[in-house]
Amino acid sequence: MQETDPNYVPSLDHSEAAEADTAPSLSTHALRRLLYLAFVILAVMLLILLPPYISVNRYQRRIATSIGDSLGRPVHLDKVSLNLLPLPGFTLENFVVDEDPAFGSEPVIRANSVRATLRLSSLWSRRVEFSTISFTEPSVNLVHTAVGKWNLESILLHAAHISAAPTAQRKAGPAPRFPYIEATGARLNLKLDREKSPISLTEADFALWLPDPQQWHLRLSARPARTDTDVSDTGTLELEGTLGRAASLDQVPISLRAEWRNAPLGGASRLLLGRDAGIRGEMVLTANAQGTVSNSNVQARLRLTDTRRADFVPAQPMDIDLQCLGSATADFHSFQDLRCSWPPAGSSDAPIVALTGSLPDLRNPKSADLQIGTPGLPAATLLEWLRVASARVPADISAAGALTGNLSYAPASPGTLPWRGELLLTNTSLINPHAGPTSLVSGDVALRSTTTPAPKTPQTKHHKPTPPTADGFQLEPVSLALGGKDPATLEGHLDAAGCTFHLTGMASTARLMALATALPQLGDGLAEVLPTNRAAGPYRIDLTATRPWGQPQIWTDTSPRPPALHPHR
């Protein structure tokens, strides 16, 4: 057995000794990660702490001049602040774009705050580019003059002459990239010459960018408003499309689509007319324009649902679906070759109304030249429309027949009707079951315009004869079965002042009142003039009704009276 030396010390391997003498340390990879983390923390702290101490106000004039040169209008700023988070950029306070003096003195654009975000890739180049320019609650004035000019025309044309690369282009090129311009909570005011219109757009969200070097894309969503009324619910207006580059505004290529939706008819009438027109229902109006600003093809569609008067709810409200095609000229101030149809062309429903014509001056609706026709509107549909217009038409009244005809509208002199033409209701039937199964109307009903002959003047080389003027419509004699052996006759006249009707023949009280109930507008005041000292009839009548527009109707007994007998003196 080997003895153990008390002074024996075991020998260590060389590598083990080296490890025992070396202090613990971090790996190179871990150390590098810690350094990166420290740099990130330092950078974030600098981004947070440094901007308040960095003054860029000395660049305020340079920034305002640069933006003004790009707009072609003087620009003013009150203050410029540097922002480094979330992306580097500037905040411009009290941003104002001056107006062209030809359109007034009020600024064209005013915004309390505008944020311009820098493109990171441009920080390493000599040319600084902005990726986004955001306006917060700006106020924009759109001015339209009596000669048809817009105040934004010069800004658009100025921008069209500046070369720009698409907004989404990733790498910088010879031309600067066009920024994405947006606005939230904007207000767009419309001024006619130097007078501000009560109609404006509020709560507007706007976006403009350049998808192609030759084309801008715009998007707008806003709520129409009117300052001189308290109307609140007017629906939503949306506009989207493209604008191209051109040497002048009238040559700018456009492709636009607009929609005015969820608009109650009561609110829409107060917006457009400044008063409640007394109609209810919902409206959706869409429009498309393709071409140029001076000449484009336009397609519009108007849909009204549950249309009725405000003072009562009919059993069946009216629905209207009208489509119009045409050409817009003179910067959308004139519309030519209008073609409208209800229902739209290609619909499976039977045609109701067709309209053609032109509107030479949108600012003067009375300049329109229109033709309206119907190929065969059922009389039952006319009766339903009458029930929508009046709560006094009983539900059990029935009608038959078909309405055909054409009416034209043309500018007219004061005191004359601008309408002329004729309407014919054939195979007419109007039954009030309370007066028996016999129709109150027999035969056809015709309404034709009448003219006043022009005064005779000698025709010379410099003086052409004056054409006759329309002075109203004549209701041709209509046969009425009012209880007599022979039919009674109704005829009348309508003009710019009002209407008159003449009712003659044999009639009974019951059939007369049945007619008055079936057509309450005709029967207003009829009961007061019927004789009370006669039997139920039939008896001979000769009655005349007069109604100035907007006033009550008055019936009078115009029967010939025997001459009064004078006692012998």
Secondary structure, DSSP 8 states (H G I E B T S, - for coil): -----TT------HHHHHHHHS-----HHHHHHHHHHHHHHHHHHHHHHSGGG---GGGHHHHHHHHHHHHTS-EE-SEEEEE-SSS-EEEEEEEEE---GGG-SS-SEEEEEEEEEE-GGGGGSSS--EEEEEEES-EEEEEE-TTS-BTTHHHHHHHHTS--B-TT-SS--SS-B--EEEEEEEEEEEEETTEEEEEEEEEEEEEEEEEETTEEEEEEEEEEEETTS------EEEEEEEEE--SSGGG-EEEEEEEEEEEEHHHHHHHHHSS--SEEEEEEEEEEEEEESSEEEEEEEEEEEEEEETT---SS-EEEEEEEEEEEETTTTEEEEEEEEES-TT-SS---EEEEEEES-TT-GGG-EEEEEEEEEEHHHHHHHHHHH-TTS-TT-EEEEEEEEEEEE----TTS-SEEEEEEEEEEEEE-GGG-SS-SEES-EEEEEEEE--------SS------EEEEEEEEEEEE-SBSSS-EEEEEEE-SSEEEEEEEEEE-HHHHHHHHHHSHHHHTTHHHHS-SSS-SS-EEEEEEEEEETTS--EEEE------------
